[in-house]
Amino acid sequence: MKTHSPCWIVKIGSAMITNHGTGLAQHHIQTWVEQIAALIRQDYQLVLVSSGAVAVGMQRMGWQQRPTALPDLQAAAAVGQAGLIQAWEQAFQQRNLLTAQVLLTHDDLSSRKRYLNARSSLRTLIRLGVIPIINENDVVANDELRVGDNDTLAALVTNLLAADKMILLTDQEGLYTADPRQQPDAELIHTASAHDPELDQIASPHGGQLGRGGMLTKIRAARLASRSGADTVIASGQQPNLLPELAQGLRHGTLLRAGQAPEAARKRWLAGQLQVAGHLTLDAGAAERLCRAGTSLLAVGIVTVSGTFRRGELVACVDPAGQEVARGLVNYAADEIQQLCGHSSAEIATRLGYVNEDEMIHRDNLVLTRH
């Protein structure tokens, strides 16, 4: 990717795409495409994360309520995805821009090899002037493979490409001090740190009827995106000329600042994994050392082991209160670490009869998740 060309990830939610379930919002699609085209003319690199496949499928089949059964959701996604990508492609074609459909699951991003393949493919598309249109592959994803919502997917793509900014377009003006649908006097938060813990207390955890996300998922996505140093903007998708004005430095919606230097690519990948194979409970001293210095994790600092995992799998490290502080790839299986808990590295050979590594998790394979 060209280092001098800003890279933005733009995510548009289901309610915006489908006019709250009444059919594809063709006028809005045309408006967004025109804005994206304007940025491309300014040498920006744009990746679009588009929700709406399930909602479009529901509308085409005349369903009033979002189904809960996985086969019905997959059927709706299969019906809706074709119409959704067709609408985007036609709108971009009118402006002589090529698009590519990219469907991802968590499994595509949890394997380091497939993660790198996905990054290479997306970078190649962008280099060729093609606009990737990304959605979760709901047709094949089960609960184990599901990213969960497209806010999180957009954040994972932001990390994948080390993008400069993530834009989450929604039917709200931004993040408010309270839910404006219930409290009309709620005030718009113009700027904040993505890691401000107070945001969790004021964000609505519930999305609309059509989507899976809410403001809380957007805050969590902003924190994930911050690992690549990307700021996040949450703004109304109905705001005219929003993207070009953001590029000009004008403020819209809520800006959640990353507030930290970008992490190395490998650690962004580790942090982006949504599923862990087990947990290691640390004593207070070990948890403090990890948070303060990012050191390797030794057996002496581990109190208990939960879950069944093998060498090389991802586990979460939690403090005595049960709060996650880090995660990483273990050098030993669960039953082996169980035998080593609370013991020094010098005792590994005696207790196991062999030594793989002195560390349970090496610092190169460990990422802090609490700062």
N, C-alpha and C positions, 0 to 999 in steps of 0.2 A: 504494500500500500504506500502511496505517496505520503511522506511525512509532512509536507506542507499543506495538504488538503484536509480540512477538518472533517471528521467522520461523526455523523449523528445517527443514532438509532431512534426511530420514530414509531411509537406504538399507539394504535387506535383501538379503542374498546368496542365491544359488541353493541352497546346502546347507540353509539355514534354511527356505526356502520349500517345499522338496520333501522334507524329511526324508531328506536325502542320497540323493535319487533314488527313493524308494519311494512317491512320490505326494505330492500337495499336503498340506502340514502344516496342516490345517484348524483344529486346536486352537490352534496358534501364531498363525495369521492372526487368529482371534477375539481372542486376547490382545493382539496388537499394535493391532488396531483399537480395542479398549477403551481402551488407553493413549492412542492418538492422540485419541480422542473426549474423554478426560478433559482433555487439554491444550487442545483447541478450546474446551471449556467455560470454560477460564481465559483465553480470548482470545488464544491462540497461533495462529500461522499455520503450517500444516504442509503440506509437499510430500513425497510418497512416491516414492522411486526403487526400483522393484521388479525384481530379477533373477528368473530362473526360467522364462522362456518356452521357451528351448531345452530345459531340463531337463524341464519338463512335457510338451513335445512328444515327447521321447525316451521318457518313461515311458508315454505314451499309445500310442506305436507299438511299444513293447516292445524298444527299443534299449538295450543294456547299456553301450555305449561311446559317448562323445561323438564325433560324426562330425568329420572334418577337411575334407571337401570342402565348399566354399561352398554349392552348391545343396542339399546335405543339411542343412546348418545352417539355411539359410533355410526349408526345408520344416519342420524341427522347430520353428522359431520361429513359423511361420504356424499350425501345429497347436496349439502350446502357448499362444500369446498369448491366444487366445479363452478358454481355460479359466482362465488366470491372472487376467485382468481380471474374469471372471465371479465368481470366488471373492472377490476384493476388493470388488467392487460389492455382492454379496449381504451380505457382512459389514457394510459401512458402511450399507447400507439398513436393516438391523435396528436401527440407532441413529439413523435419520432423517438421515443425512448423504449428500450427493450427491458423486459422483466423476466425474472426466473422464480418459479415456485420452489420454496425450500420448506419441507416438513420435517420437524425434529421431535424426538422424544428425549426424556432424561437419559435413556440408555445411550443415545448418540453422544451425549456430553459427559457421561460418567467414565467411559473408556478413554484413557489418555490417547490411544492411537486414533480412535474415531473423532475425538475432540480436535486433534491436530488436522485430521482430514477435513473436518467441517470448516475449520479456520482457513485452510488452504483453498477450499472450494469457494468460500465466500469472498476471500481476498481476490481470487482470480476473476470472479464475476464483477466485482467492483472495479478492478483494473481494466476490464473490457468495456466499462461503461454501462453495465447491466445493473438494474435495481433488484436486489433480492427481496422477495416478499415472503416473509417467514410466518409460519403458524405452527402450533403444536400438532403433531400427527395423531389427532383424536381417533382416527379410524382404526388404528392398531394399538394405541396406548392403553394399557391397563393401569390399575392403581400403582403398581410397582414401577411402571415406566413413565408415569405422568409427571411432568414438571409442575402442573397444578393450576397455573394461571399465566396469562401472557405478560403480565407485569414482570413476573419472575423470569419468564423466558426472555423478555427484552433485556433484563439485567444480565442474564447469562451471555447473551449475544454481545452486549456491551463489553463484558470482560473478555469474551472470546476474541474480539477484534481490537481490544484496547481503544475503544471509541472515546471521543472527547466529551460527548454529551448524550444523555438519554432524555427524550421528550415523551411524556405520557399524556396523550390527549384523551380527555374524558368529557362527561356532560356537566361537570362542575367547573367553576372558575379556577379552582385550585384547592388547597388545603385550608380549612377554616378552623377557628378556635372551638367550634362545635358543629354538629350536623346542621347545615343551613336549611335543610328540608323540615327540620323539627324546631329549630331556634332561629327565627328570622334575623335576630340581632347579632348572630355570629359574625366574626370579623375574619377577613381573608388574611392568611399568613403570607407575607410577601417573600420573606427569606428566612432560612433557618439552617442549622447544621443537620445533615441527614442522620447524625448519631445522637441528636438530642433526645434523651429518654422521655421527655414530656410529650413528644409527639405521639407516642404509643397510647397515652391516656386520652387524647382528644380525637384520635382517628376512628372513623366508623369501621368496624371489622366486616361489615356486610356489603356486598356488591348488589347490583340490581338483579332483577329476576332473570335476566338473560345471561349475565356473566358470572364469573367465579370470584372476581376480585372486589376489593373495596379500598378505601384510603389506607388501611393498615397494610395491605399487600403492596401498595405503592411506596410506602415508607420503607418497608423491608427490602423492596426491590432497589430503592435508592441507595440503601446501605450496601447492598451487594454490588451495585454499579460503582460505588465509591472505591472499591478495591482496585479498579483500574484508573482511579483518579478522575472519574467522570462525575460532573454535576448532573443533577436531575431537575427537569422542569415539569411540573404538573399543571396543566392548563386546559382551558376549554377548547375543544375541537371546533367550536362554532365561531371562534374569534377570527375575523377576516385578516388575511395576510399575516398570520401569527408567526410562521416559520421564518419568512424573510425579515420580519421585525426583530425576532430573537437574534438572528444573524447580525443585525445592525446594532445590537447591544441594548435594545429596548426591553423593558421588563413586562412580563405577562405572567399571570398565575403565581405559583409558588416555586421558588428556587430553593432546592435542597443541596447545599454545598457538600462536596466530598470531604473536604477538610483534612485530607491525608495524602501522602505521596503514593503513587501507584505501586502496587505490589508486583513482584516478579510473576511472569506468566504462569509458571508452575503452581505458585501459591494461589493465584486467582482461580485456577482450575480446582484445586483442593477445596477452597472456600465455597465454590459453586456447587459442590456435590450436595444434593438434597437428602440423600439416604446414607445412613451410616450402619455398619454391621454390628456395632456394639459400643459400650461406654466404659471408660476408665475413670473411676472416682479418685481424685488426688487429695492428698492432705493439703492443709492451708498453705504450708511453705512451698510446696511444689507448684501449686496454682499461682501463687504470687510470683515465683521465679519465672514461670512461663510468661505471664502478663508483662512483667517488668523487663525481662531480658531476651525472651524468645529462645531460651536454651533448649537443648535436646531433653527429652523426657526419659528419666532413669527409673528403674524398677523401685528404688527405695522410696520414691514419692507417691507410689500407687497404693491405694487402700483396698479397693475392691474392683472386680471385673464383672461386667454383665454382657450377655450376648454370646453368640457362637461365631467366631470369625477366624480366618486363616491369616498366615503371614502375608503381608502386602495389601490387606484390606483396610478400608477407611473406618476409623473409630473416632468418637467424640470424647474429649477430656472434660470432665466436669469438676467443679470445686465442691467442698463439703456441703454446700447448700443446694447442690444439684444444678447450678447454672453452668452452661457450657462456656469454657474459656478458650478452647482450641480444638483442632481436629487434625488428624494426620494418618499416615500409612504405617502400620505396625510392622516391626521386624520379627515378631513372634505371634503364634496363635494364642487364642484365649486361654486354653488349658495350661500353656506354658507360662504365660504372664501370671496366671493365678498362683503358680508355684513360686514365682519370683517376687510377688508383692511385698514391699517393705524391706527387701534385701538389697545389698550393695551389688554393683556390677561384678565385683571380684568373686561373688558366690554363684554366678550363673553356671559355670562349668561344673561345680560341685552338685548343684541342685538339678541340672538338666542332663549333665554328661556331655555337653557340647556348648559352643558359643557361636551364635550367628553374628550378633553385633553387641556392643556394650550397651547401646541405647535401645529402649523399647520403641521410641519414635525419634529418628534423627531430625534435627532442626531443619534440614533442607526439605524434609517431607512433612513438616508441621506448619500450620498456619494459625495465627491467633484469630479468634472470632469474637473476642471481647477486648476492647481497647480502653 
